[in-house]
Amino acid sequence: MDYIEHLRNSDHRLAKIIAVIGSYSLKKKKDSFQALIESIIYQQLNGRAADTICRRLYAYYENTIPTPKQIISSSDNELRTQVGLSRMKIIYLKDLATHILDNRLNLFDLSRMEDEEIISRLTGVKGIGRWTAEMYLMFFLGREDVLPVTDLGLRNAMQRIYSLDKLPIPMKMIEIANPWRPYRSVATWYLWKSLSNFNSIG
């Protein structure tokens, strides 16, 4: 594919990662509300813990994706004890649901906006910062040129792959990623994958 060829040609280190990892297969979320719910849940948690909480959340709602009305009407105590959500994440999820119900945030309109406008709209919700909005851009809207410079996994991967003395600051990450444009999301996915394949990559 054109984007793979572009990334291979633009960065020889990335080309080596692509050769080891193989085909690009980022799994997009099919439901916009679900994508935001999971982005909030995954904040500051390792993948396994976040996966467990997501499973409990859907089980709590009889194995369905909850609606904003269901989130708002749910007991805080039950969301803590039965699902495992922290007090702050309950606040964040309910604020998200409120924004959607009173139409301050129209999820259907977001897909027609530019990346930075989407980030601006989403960060008006409590608990949604730039990183969460960027995950929405990547995992729901499928935007191909997102570079989440605050993502620890990406920073760790860059430090390893580019033999840096310390975790890179945003300016350095932007510099490294500049040749990847307009496919920085794709390159980010490969660097995430490189963390579990580092011995093979060398």
C-alpha positions in Angstrom: 0.0 0.0 0.0 1.1 3.6 -0.7 1.4 4.5 3.0 3.6 1.6 3.8 5.9 2.3 0.9 6.0 6.0 2.0 7.0 5.1 5.6 9.6 2.5 4.4 11.2 5.0 2.1 11.1 7.9 4.6 12.7 6.2 7.6 15.1 3.2 7.5 14.5 2.4 11.2 10.8 2.3 10.7 11.3 0.1 7.6 12.9 -2.5 9.8 10.0 -2.4 12.2 7.5 -2.8 9.4 9.4 -5.8 8.1 9.1 -7.5 11.5 5.6 -6.5 12.4 4.0 -7.1 9.0 0.6 -5.7 7.8 -1.0 -2.7 9.4 -4.2 -3.6 11.2 -5.4 -0.9 13.6 -8.9 -2.0 14.7 -11.4 0.9 14.5 -14.2 1.2 17.0 -17.7 1.0 15.3 -19.5 3.2 17.9 -18.5 6.7 18.6 -19.8 6.8 22.2 -18.1 3.4 22.9 -14.8 4.8 21.5 -15.0 7.7 24.0 -16.0 5.6 26.9 -13.1 3.3 26.3 -10.6 6.2 25.8 -11.6 7.5 29.2 -11.4 4.1 30.9 -7.9 3.4 29.4 -6.5 6.7 30.8 -3.6 5.9 33.2 -4.3 2.2 33.3 -2.4 -0.7 31.8 -4.2 -2.5 29.0 -5.1 -5.6 31.0 -6.7 -3.6 33.8 -8.6 -1.4 31.4 -9.8 -4.4 29.4 -11.2 -6.0 32.6 -13.1 -2.8 33.5 -14.5 -2.5 30.0 -15.8 -6.1 30.1 -17.4 -5.4 33.5 -19.0 -2.2 32.2 -20.6 -4.0 29.3 -21.7 -6.9 31.5 -23.3 -4.4 33.8 -25.4 -3.2 30.9 -26.3 -6.7 29.8 -23.5 -7.0 27.3 -24.5 -4.0 25.3 -22.9 -0.6 24.8 -24.7 1.8 27.2 -26.5 4.9 26.0 -25.8 8.3 27.5 -29.1 8.1 29.4 -28.1 4.8 30.9 -24.8 6.2 32.0 -26.4 9.2 33.7 -29.0 7.2 35.5 -26.6 4.5 36.8 -25.7 4.4 40.5 -22.2 5.8 41.2 -21.8 3.2 43.9 -22.6 0.3 41.6 -20.3 1.6 38.9 -17.5 1.7 41.5 -18.2 -1.7 43.2 -19.5 -3.8 40.3 -17.6 -2.3 37.4 -14.4 -1.0 39.1 -14.6 2.6 37.9 -12.9 5.3 40.0 -14.9 8.2 41.3 -13.3 10.6 38.9 -13.9 8.3 35.9 -17.6 8.1 36.8 -17.7 11.9 36.8 -16.0 12.0 33.4 -18.3 9.5 31.9 -21.4 11.2 33.2 -20.1 14.6 32.0 -19.6 13.1 28.6 -23.1 11.7 28.5 -24.5 15.0 29.6 -22.7 16.9 26.9 -24.2 14.5 24.3 -27.7 14.6 25.6 -27.9 18.4 25.8 -26.2 18.6 22.3 -23.1 20.5 23.4 -21.3 17.6 21.8 -22.7 16.2 18.6 -20.8 13.1 17.7 -22.3 12.9 14.2 -20.8 16.3 13.4 -17.3 15.5 14.5 -16.4 13.4 11.4 -16.8 16.4 9.2 -14.3 18.5 11.2 -10.6 19.0 11.0 -8.5 17.2 13.6 -7.8 20.3 15.7 -11.4 21.3 15.8 -12.4 17.9 16.9 -9.8 18.0 19.7 -11.1 21.4 20.8 -14.7 20.1 21.0 -13.8 16.9 22.8 -11.6 18.6 25.4 -14.6 20.6 26.5 -15.7 17.5 28.4 -14.3 16.8 31.9 -11.6 14.2 31.8 -11.0 14.3 28.0 -7.6 15.8 27.3 -5.7 15.9 24.1 -4.5 12.3 24.4 -8.0 11.0 24.7 -9.2 13.1 21.8 -6.2 11.8 19.7 -7.1 8.2 20.5 -10.7 9.0 19.2 -9.2 10.4 16.0 -7.2 7.3 15.5 -9.4 4.5 16.7 -12.8 5.7 15.6 -12.4 8.3 12.9 -9.4 6.5 11.4 -7.4 9.8 10.9 -4.0 8.8 9.5 -1.8 11.8 10.5 -2.1 11.9 14.3 1.0 12.0 16.5 0.1 11.6 20.3 3.3 13.2 21.8 2.2 12.6 25.4 1.7 8.9 24.9 4.2 7.0 27.1 4.2 3.9 24.8 5.2 6.0 21.8 7.8 7.9 23.8 9.3 4.6 25.0 9.4 3.2 21.5 11.1 6.3 20.1 13.7 6.2 22.8 14.6 2.6 22.0 14.4 2.7 18.2 16.2 6.0 17.8 18.8 5.3 20.6 17.9 8.4 22.6 19.5 9.0 26.0 16.1 9.9 27.6 12.4 9.9 26.8 11.9 12.4 24.0 10.1 15.7 24.5 7.3 16.7 22.1 9.6 18.9 20.0 12.0 16.0 19.4 9.1 13.6 18.6 7.7 16.0 16.1 11.1 16.2 14.5 11.5 12.4 14.3 8.0 12.0 12.9 8.1 14.7 10.3 9.2 12.4 7.5 6.2 10.1 8.3 3.7 12.8 7.3 0.9 12.4 6.3 0.8 8.9 7.9 2.0 9.5 11.5 -0.9 7.5 12.9 0.2 4.5 11.0 3.8 4.9 12.1 2.7 5.4 15.7 0.9 2.0 15.5 4.1 0.3 14.3 6.1 1.9 17.1 3.5 0.7 19.7 3.8 -2.8 18.2 7.6 -2.6 18.3 7.5 -2.5 22.1 6.5 -6.2 22.3 8.8 -7.2 19.4 11.9 -5.3 20.4 14.2 -8.3 20.5 13.2 -9.2 17.0 13.8 -5.7 15.8 17.1 -5.3 17.5 
